[in-house]
Amino acid sequence: MSRRRQIYEGKAKILYEGPEPGTLIQYFKDDATAFNAQKRGTISGKGVLNNRISEHVFTLLANIGVPTHFIRRLNMREQLIRQVEIVPIEVVIRNVAAGSLAKRLGIEEGTQLPRTIIEYYYKDDALGDPLVSEEHIACFGWASQEEMHDIADMAIRVNDFMTGLFAGVGIRLVDFKLEFGRVWDNDYARIILADEISPDGCRLWDMTTGEKLDKDRFRQDLGGEAEAYQEIARRLGLLPEGDTIVLDMAEHRKNRGK
């Protein structure tokens, strides 16, 4: 088998050329970064868990009519996706005050917001992904007004669904990040959900104890990152009770030999 051509490498994933035109293979790494990559490390098995969790959530979203780039999971760390033109905006949906919002506005972390807030950040690592308004997005042509309507509508639908999904397993969806991309049909482009949905990009707190079950454990040096990701997978029914990600090594060896 010839070596696949690498298209892009980010902080947590690598994109390779797909088997068919218009497709890519998305590989999930164990690398962990925080504070615009100023802090770096690894979380053992994170890539495997994020691949499983993202597959699960994207499949459920597709079932309720949210268009996504996900096609299918290929193995423990890879999934086949549609190639998209990424909109250079990170969309952050906030239900509870935490992270930069709590710090920026002086709100106590954990405060339930009176209403869901959608924030937009310009995707540029060199600039630290600055917060921007819809006026900035329109002014610089990062997305059209119609596309922003579609993005906001989808973000609210995803939030409504995921809030219920996680509440059903005793988890409070505090906030999360989404990315969107364009797929082209001749001269017409439409917006679909892209990237991933996993504990890397979500704040997930246990409803009873308030324990953080996401990448904040890495950001804040709380420890137990791998266990927290595994707990999310267990509650979603993706990892049998008592199993750890080590049990996937047989699958890893099988896929590596292909």
HELIX and SHEET records of a PDB file:
HELIX    1   1 LYS A   46  ASN A   63  1                                  18    
HELIX    2   2 GLY A   99  LEU A  105  1                                   7    
HELIX    3   3 ASP A  125  LEU A  127  5                                   3    
HELIX    4   4 GLU A  134  CYS A  139  1                                   6    
HELIX    5   5 GLN A  145  ALA A  167  1                                  23    
HELIX    6   6 ASP A  216  ARG A  219  1                                   4    
HELIX    7   7 GLU A  225  ARG A  235  1                                  11    
HELIX    8   8 ILE A  245  ASP A  248  5                                   4    
HELIX    9   9 MET A  249  ARG A  256  1                                   8    
SHEET    1   A 5 GLN A   6  GLU A   9  0                                        
SHEET    2   A 5 LYS A  13  GLU A  17 -1                                        
SHEET    3   A 5 THR A  23  PHE A  28 -1                                        
SHEET    4   A 5 GLU A  78  ARG A  82 -1                                        
SHEET    5   A 5 PHE A  70  ARG A  73 -1                                        
SHEET    1   B 2 ASP A  31  ALA A  34  0                                        
SHEET    2   B 2 LYS A  39  THR A  42 -1                                        
SHEET    1   C 5 GLU A  85  ILE A  86  0                                        
SHEET    2   C 5 ILE A 171  ASP A 185 -1                                        
SHEET    3   C 5 ILE A  89  VAL A  96 -1                                        
SHEET    4   C 5 GLN A 112  TYR A 122 -1                                        
SHEET    5   C 5 LEU A 131  VAL A 132 -1                                        
SHEET    1   D 3 GLU A  85  ILE A  86  0                                        
SHEET    2   D 3 ILE A 171  ASP A 185 -1                                        
SHEET    3   D 3 TYR A 188  ALA A 194 -1                                        
SHEET    1   E 3 GLU A  85  ILE A  86  0                                        
SHEET    2   E 3 ILE A 171  ASP A 185 -1                                        
SHEET    3   E 3 CYS A 202  ASP A 206 -1                                        
END                                                                             
